């Protein structure tokens, strides 16, 4: 069974930084585009950033210039570097394959809280 395990949860002050990791297993990671999503309390899950198998990236307007998605195919891991965090970035963050039709079961996610 495909597994996605997110890590890197934390409580940070506005303006702070966090790095999230997502380790994938039981599928050929290197050939798939991957994405980070987030779900804030009371809101629908939203797409944050995507990265193709070749390393091309796209970002939601709300995080452009602050977040960086990257991947290490040797480690079957996708990362999300988050800088200049804002309270509105508070959410549970998930990774998954991209696009939607390729998605597998969601992992447990990792909580990011931005608060002073």
C-alpha positions as a Markdown table, in Angstrom:
| # | Residue | x | y | z |
|---|---|---|---|---|
| 1 | Unk | 0.0 | 0.0 | 0.0 |
| 2 | Unk | 1.2 | 3.5 | -0.9 |
| 3 | Unk | 2.3 | 5.5 | 2.0 |
| 4 | Unk | 2.9 | 9.2 | 2.5 |
| 5 | Unk | 4.4 | 10.4 | 5.8 |
| 6 | Unk | 4.6 | 14.1 | 6.5 |
| 7 | Unk | 6.8 | 15.6 | 9.2 |
| 8 | Unk | 8.1 | 18.9 | 10.4 |
| 9 | Unk | 5.2 | 20.2 | 12.4 |
| 10 | Unk | 5.7 | 23.3 | 14.5 |
| 11 | Unk | 4.6 | 26.4 | 16.2 |
| 12 | Unk | 6.3 | 29.5 | 14.9 |
| 13 | Unk | 5.9 | 33.3 | 15.3 |
| 14 | Unk | 4.9 | 35.4 | 12.3 |
| 15 | Unk | 7.9 | 35.9 | 10.1 |
| 16 | Unk | 9.4 | 32.6 | 11.1 |
| 17 | Unk | 10.4 | 29.6 | 9.0 |
| 18 | Unk | 9.7 | 25.9 | 8.9 |
| 19 | Unk | 10.7 | 23.0 | 6.6 |
| 20 | Unk | 8.2 | 20.2 | 6.0 |
| 21 | Unk | 9.2 | 16.8 | 4.6 |
| 22 | Unk | 7.0 | 14.1 | 3.1 |
| 23 | Unk | 8.5 | 10.6 | 2.6 |
| 24 | Unk | 6.8 | 8.4 | 0.0 |
| 25 | Unk | 6.9 | 4.7 | -0.2 |
| 26 | Unk | 5.6 | 1.8 | -2.3 |
| 27 | Unk | 5.5 | 3.6 | -5.6 |
| 28 | Unk | 8.0 | 4.8 | -8.2 |
| 29 | Unk | 8.4 | 8.3 | -6.7 |
| 30 | Unk | 10.7 | 9.8 | -9.3 |
| 31 | Unk | 8.2 | 9.6 | -12.2 |
| 32 | Unk | 5.4 | 11.4 | -10.5 |
| 33 | Unk | 4.6 | 15.0 | -10.0 |
| 34 | Unk | 4.0 | 15.8 | -6.3 |
| 35 | Unk | 2.2 | 18.5 | -4.5 |
| 36 | Unk | 1.7 | 20.1 | -1.1 |
| 37 | Unk | -1.8 | 20.9 | 0.1 |
| 38 | Unk | -3.1 | 22.4 | 3.3 |
| 39 | Unk | -6.4 | 22.5 | 5.2 |
| 40 | Unk | -7.1 | 25.2 | 7.7 |
| 41 | Unk | -9.8 | 24.8 | 10.3 |
| 42 | Unk | -13.3 | 25.1 | 8.8 |
| 43 | Unk | -11.9 | 25.4 | 5.2 |
| 44 | Unk | -11.5 | 23.0 | 2.3 |
| 45 | Unk | -8.1 | 21.5 | 1.5 |
| 46 | Unk | -6.2 | 23.7 | -1.0 |
| 47 | Unk | -3.3 | 23.2 | -3.3 |
| 48 | Unk | -0.1 | 25.1 | -2.1 |
| 49 | Unk | 2.7 | 24.0 | -4.5 |
| 50 | Unk | 3.5 | 21.4 | -7.1 |
| 51 | Unk | 6.7 | 20.0 | -8.5 |
| 52 | Unk | 7.0 | 17.9 | -11.6 |
| 53 | Unk | 9.2 | 14.8 | -12.0 |
| 54 | Unk | 11.7 | 17.1 | -13.8 |
| 55 | Unk | 11.7 | 19.7 | -11.0 |
| 56 | Unk | 9.4 | 22.3 | -12.5 |
| 57 | Unk | 7.4 | 24.2 | -9.8 |
| 58 | Unk | 4.2 | 26.1 | -9.4 |
| 59 | Unk | 2.8 | 28.0 | -6.4 |
| 60 | Unk | -0.5 | 29.3 | -5.1 |
| 61 | Unk | -0.5 | 33.1 | -5.3 |
| 62 | Unk | -0.9 | 33.2 | -1.5 |
| 63 | Unk | 2.6 | 31.6 | -0.9 |
| 64 | Unk | 4.5 | 32.7 | -4.0 |
| 65 | Unk | 7.8 | 34.2 | -3.0 |
| 66 | Unk | 7.7 | 32.7 | 0.5 |
| 67 | Unk | 7.5 | 28.9 | 0.0 |
| 68 | Unk | 9.8 | 26.7 | -2.0 |
| 69 | Unk | 8.9 | 23.1 | -3.0 |
| 70 | Unk | 11.7 | 20.7 | -3.8 |
| 71 | Unk | 12.3 | 17.0 | -4.1 |
| 72 | Unk | 15.1 | 14.4 | -3.5 |
| 73 | Unk | 14.3 | 11.4 | -5.7 |
| 74 | Unk | 17.0 | 9.3 | -4.1 |
| 75 | Unk | 15.3 | 9.7 | -0.7 |
| 76 | Unk | 11.7 | 9.5 | -2.1 |
| 77 | Unk | 11.0 | 12.8 | -0.3 |
| 78 | Unk | 9.4 | 16.1 | -1.2 |
| 79 | Unk | 10.1 | 19.2 | 0.9 |
| 80 | Unk | 8.3 | 22.5 | 1.5 |
| 81 | Unk | 10.5 | 25.3 | 2.8 |
| 82 | Unk | 8.2 | 28.0 | 4.3 |
| 83 | Unk | 9.7 | 31.4 | 5.0 |
| 84 | Unk | 8.1 | 34.6 | 6.3 |
| 85 | Unk | 5.2 | 32.6 | 7.7 |
| 86 | Unk | 1.9 | 34.4 | 8.4 |
| 87 | Unk | -1.0 | 33.5 | 10.7 |
| 88 | Unk | -3.1 | 32.6 | 7.7 |
| 89 | Unk | -0.6 | 29.8 | 6.9 |
| 90 | Unk | -1.8 | 28.0 | 9.9 |
| 91 | Unk | -3.2 | 24.6 | 8.7 |
| 92 | Unk | -2.5 | 20.9 | 8.5 |
| 93 | Unk | -0.2 | 20.3 | 5.6 |
| 94 | Unk | -0.3 | 17.2 | 3.4 |
| 95 | Unk | 1.5 | 15.9 | 0.4 |
| 96 | Unk | 0.2 | 13.8 | -2.4 |
| 97 | Unk | 0.7 | 12.9 | -6.0 |
| 98 | Unk | -0.4 | 15.5 | -8.6 |
| 99 | Unk | -2.7 | 15.9 | -10.4 |
| 100 | Unk | -5.9 | 15.0 | -8.6 |
| 101 | Unk | -6.6 | 11.8 | -10.7 |
| 102 | Unk | -3.2 | 10.4 | -9.6 |
| 103 | Unk | -3.7 | 11.0 | -5.9 |
| 104 | Unk | -3.5 | 8.2 | -3.4 |
| 105 | Unk | -4.7 | 7.9 | 0.2 |
| 106 | Unk | -3.9 | 10.9 | 2.3 |
| 107 | Unk | -1.3 | 10.7 | 5.0 |
| 108 | Unk | -1.8 | 12.0 | 8.5 |
| 109 | Unk | -0.6 | 15.5 | 7.6 |
| 110 | Unk | 1.6 | 17.7 | 9.8 |
| 111 | Unk | 0.3 | 20.7 | 11.8 |
| 112 | Unk | 1.8 | 24.2 | 11.2 |
| 113 | Unk | 0.7 | 26.9 | 13.6 |
| 114 | Unk | 1.8 | 30.5 | 13.1 |
| 115 | Unk | 1.0 | 32.7 | 16.1 |
| 116 | Unk | 2.6 | 35.2 | 18.3 |
